[in-house]
Amino acid sequence: MRPLDRLPPRRFETKRLCLRALEPEDAQLVFDLYASDPVATRHMSFPCTGRVEDTRAFVEGSAAYGRGEASDVEAYTWIFELRDTGEPIGSGGFGPKDDFALAGGYILATRYWGRGYATEAWTCLVDWARAQPGVFRIEATHDVDNPASGRVLAKSGMTREGVLANWTIYPNVSAAPRDAVMYAWARR
Ligand SMILES: CC(C)(COP(=O)(O)OP(=O)(O)OC[C@H]1O[C@@H](n2cnc3c(N)ncnc32)[C@H](O)[C@@H]1OP(=O)(O)O)[C@@H](O)C(=O)NCCC(=O)NCCS
């Protein structure tokens, strides 16, 4: 059993954004937009290596979405675009964490920070996910030194559950594990 018994929509629309499924051909776009930027990726869980091949491996793996059954998919990722211009601004998504829960995250290119776009996109994804009957929990964590992400999660309706000690390695910050803040939505 998996939390999602069907594939999520390949496209969502919000007031200002279009969220469209990541495609295998998006590697260069993702690399240029944020994956090559040490500032944008500082608090992400993947290393900012400066090599497009590394981005390609991630993108091709994530873009398995849309092939096969929902149960085979490890992660669903969408590129966020401005509806007015079609300009890509970032990405985000989620994947099954276990049989009843999803875990996810997001990132924007730095020039689009501070305009509410991450909140708008993440809220759209969470709203869809929590309407799925097999989803009992949606979680996301952020580095303790990345409070802007905590605001996005709180504004999307998720609850701050606490600080997890030595939870994960943020390789662009330090080689040692760091504390993270856990946010979740839970079905009640
Ligand atoms: C985190 C991130 C997605 C936020 O995107 P965004 O579109 O700027 O977010 P929003 O505008 O929707 O909301 C940002 C909130 O953080 C707040 N904020 C920004 N910088 C902050 C800081 N240093 N300390 C505390 N709050 C901060 C803003 O004031 C806003 O909250 P408010 O609406 O209550 O005022 C973006 O900065 C980003 O892509 N960062 C790099 C990748 C990343 O960290 N991803 C999350 C990994 S867990």
Ligand as a Chemical Component Dictionary entry (heavy atoms), coordinates in Angstrom:
data_LIG
# 
_chem_comp.id                   LIG 
_chem_comp.type                 NON-POLYMER 
_chem_comp.pdbx_formal_charge   0 
_chem_comp.three_letter_code    LIG 
# 
loop_
_chem_comp_atom.comp_id 
_chem_comp_atom.atom_id 
_chem_comp_atom.alt_atom_id 
_chem_comp_atom.type_symbol 
_chem_comp_atom.charge 
_chem_comp_atom.model_Cartn_x 
_chem_comp_atom.model_Cartn_y 
_chem_comp_atom.model_Cartn_z 
_chem_comp_atom.pdbx_ordinal 
LIG C1  C1  C 0 12.686 29.302 1.466  1  
LIG C2  C2  C 0 12.175 29.884 0.156  2  
LIG C3  C3  C 0 11.538 28.762 -0.670 3  
LIG C4  C4  C 0 11.129 30.954 0.465  4  
LIG O1  O1  O 0 10.549 31.387 -0.749 5  
LIG P1  P1  P 0 9.738  32.756 -0.856 6  
LIG O2  O2  O 0 8.936  32.743 -2.098 7  
LIG O3  O3  O 0 10.670 33.881 -0.628 8  
LIG O4  O4  O 0 8.778  32.587 0.383  9  
LIG P2  P2  P 0 7.513  33.479 0.703  10 
LIG O5  O5  O 0 7.701  34.844 0.115  11 
LIG O6  O6  O 0 6.299  32.693 0.330  12 
LIG O7  O7  O 0 7.573  33.552 2.294  13 
LIG C5  C5  C 0 8.795  33.824 2.925  14 
LIG C6  C6  C 0 8.550  34.133 4.368  15 
LIG O8  O8  O 0 9.798  34.025 5.053  16 
LIG C7  C7  C 0 10.059 35.253 5.726  17 
LIG N1  N1  N 0 11.506 35.406 5.766  18 
LIG C8  C8  C 0 12.349 35.660 4.751  19 
LIG N2  N2  N 0 13.614 35.696 5.217  20 
LIG C9  C9  C 0 13.542 35.450 6.540  21 
LIG C10 C10 C 0 14.495 35.365 7.591  22 
LIG N3  N3  N 0 15.786 35.506 7.345  23 
LIG N4  N4  N 0 14.060 35.107 8.827  24 
LIG C11 C11 C 0 12.758 34.914 9.100  25 
LIG N5  N5  N 0 11.796 34.977 8.140  26 
LIG C12 C12 C 0 12.201 35.242 6.884  27 
LIG C13 C13 C 0 9.326  36.292 4.920  28 
LIG O9  O9  O 0 9.115  37.457 5.676  29 
LIG C14 C14 C 0 8.046  35.531 4.615  30 
LIG O10 O10 O 0 7.214  35.430 5.743  31 
LIG P3  P3  P 0 5.967  36.442 5.986  32 
LIG O11 O11 O 0 5.051  36.271 4.807  33 
LIG O12 O12 O 0 5.388  35.960 7.254  34 
LIG O13 O13 O 0 6.549  37.824 6.047  35 
LIG C15 C15 C 0 13.289 30.527 -0.687 36 
LIG O14 O14 O 0 13.968 31.435 0.102  37 
LIG C16 C16 C 0 14.252 29.513 -1.225 38 
LIG O15 O15 O 0 14.064 28.985 -2.312 39 
LIG N6  N6  N 0 15.329 29.256 -0.473 40 
LIG C17 C17 C 0 16.345 28.315 -0.894 41 
LIG C18 C18 C 0 15.853 26.893 -0.927 42 
LIG C19 C19 C 0 15.283 26.458 0.374  43 
LIG O16 O16 O 0 15.754 26.847 1.438  44 
LIG N7  N7  N 0 14.268 25.624 0.285  45 
LIG C20 C20 C 0 13.617 25.059 1.439  46 
LIG C21 C21 C 0 14.385 23.882 1.876  47 
LIG S1  S1  S 0 13.653 23.213 3.349  48 
# 
loop_
_chem_comp_bond.comp_id 
_chem_comp_bond.atom_id_1 
_chem_comp_bond.atom_id_2 
_chem_comp_bond.value_order 
_chem_comp_bond.pdbx_ordinal 
LIG C1  C2  SING 1  
LIG C2  C3  SING 2  
LIG C2  C4  SING 3  
LIG C2  C15 SING 4  
LIG C4  O1  SING 5  
LIG O1  P1  SING 6  
LIG P1  O2  DOUB 7  
LIG P1  O3  SING 8  
LIG P1  O4  SING 9  
LIG O4  P2  SING 10 
LIG P2  O5  DOUB 11 
LIG P2  O6  SING 12 
LIG P2  O7  SING 13 
LIG O7  C5  SING 14 
LIG C5  C6  SING 15 
LIG C6  O8  SING 16 
LIG C6  C14 SING 17 
LIG O8  C7  SING 18 
LIG C7  N1  SING 19 
LIG C7  C13 SING 20 
LIG N1  C8  SING 21 
LIG N1  C12 SING 22 
LIG C8  N2  DOUB 23 
LIG N2  C9  SING 24 
LIG C9  C10 SING 25 
LIG C9  C12 DOUB 26 
LIG C10 N3  SING 27 
LIG C10 N4  DOUB 28 
LIG N4  C11 SING 29 
LIG C11 N5  DOUB 30 
LIG N5  C12 SING 31 
LIG C13 O9  SING 32 
LIG C13 C14 SING 33 
LIG C14 O10 SING 34 
LIG O10 P3  SING 35 
LIG P3  O11 DOUB 36 
LIG P3  O12 SING 37 
LIG P3  O13 SING 38 
LIG C15 O14 SING 39 
LIG C15 C16 SING 40 
LIG C16 O15 DOUB 41 
LIG C16 N6  SING 42 
LIG N6  C17 SING 43 
LIG C17 C18 SING 44 
LIG C18 C19 SING 45 
LIG C19 O16 DOUB 46 
LIG C19 N7  SING 47 
LIG N7  C20 SING 48 
LIG C20 C21 SING 49 
LIG C21 S1  SING 50 
# 
